[in-house]
Amino acid sequence: MSPAPLLLFLITTVSMSLAHVLWGQRWVQIPLFWFAAFAGALIVYSTGLRLPWALPTPSGVPVLEVTMGAWFVMIIASKVRL
């Protein structure tokens, strides 16, 4: 098994945890933030969006770009009231 899915899962989980600490008000928001972070990370990873800098990509995962994609979608998801 490739380490890329595990790395995407870890980036998603860490981003979701920090977003819930910053913006979370209820436990029901945890799955919302996780799915939003995973969607953002998966969109960036699958489309191959890259910044123009030559940054390291462990196991082919552009960590900075995937993290930025996860945070972008989580910021939008934080506006959803549950």
C-alpha positions in Angstrom: 0.0 0.0 0.0 1.3 3.4 -0.9 1.9 5.9 2.0 0.1 8.7 0.2 -3.4 7.8 1.5 -2.0 7.6 5.1 -0.3 11.0 4.7 -3.6 12.5 3.3 -5.4 11.0 6.3 -2.9 12.4 8.8 -3.0 15.9 7.2 -6.8 15.8 7.2 -7.0 14.8 10.8 -4.5 17.3 12.1 -6.2 20.1 10.1 -9.6 19.1 11.3 -8.4 19.0 15.0 -6.9 22.5 14.8 -10.0 23.9 13.0 -12.3 22.4 15.7 -10.1 24.0 18.4 -10.3 27.4 16.7 -13.9 27.4 15.4 -15.7 24.4 16.8 -18.6 24.9 19.2 -20.3 21.5 19.1 -19.1 17.9 18.8 -21.3 17.5 15.7 -19.0 19.8 13.8 -16.1 17.3 14.0 -17.3 15.1 11.1 -18.2 18.2 9.1 -14.6 19.6 9.5 -13.1 16.2 8.8 -15.1 15.7 5.6 -14.4 19.2 4.5 -10.7 18.9 5.1 -10.6 15.5 3.3 -12.5 16.9 0.3 -10.2 19.9 0.0 -7.1 17.7 0.3 -8.4 15.2 -2.1 -9.3 17.9 -4.7 -5.9 19.4 -4.6 -4.1 16.0 -4.6 -6.2 14.5 -7.5 -6.0 17.6 -9.7 -2.3 18.0 -9.1 -2.4 21.7 -8.2 1.1 22.9 -7.3 2.7 26.1 -6.2 5.5 27.4 -8.5 8.1 26.6 -5.8 10.0 23.4 -5.7 8.9 22.1 -2.3 9.4 18.6 -1.1 6.6 16.1 -1.8 6.9 13.0 0.4 5.5 10.0 -1.4 4.2 12.3 -4.1 1.9 14.4 -1.8 2.4 18.1 -2.0 2.0 18.8 1.7 1.7 22.6 1.6 -0.8 22.6 -1.2 -2.9 19.8 0.3 -3.0 21.6 3.6 -4.0 24.9 2.0 -6.8 23.1 0.1 -8.0 21.5 3.3 -8.0 24.8 5.1 -9.8 26.6 2.3 -12.7 24.2 2.3 -12.8 24.1 6.1 -13.1 27.9 6.2 -16.1 27.6 4.0 -17.5 24.8 6.1 -17.0 26.8 9.3 -19.7 29.1 8.1 -22.3 26.3 8.1 -24.4 26.4 11.2 -25.3 23.1 12.8 
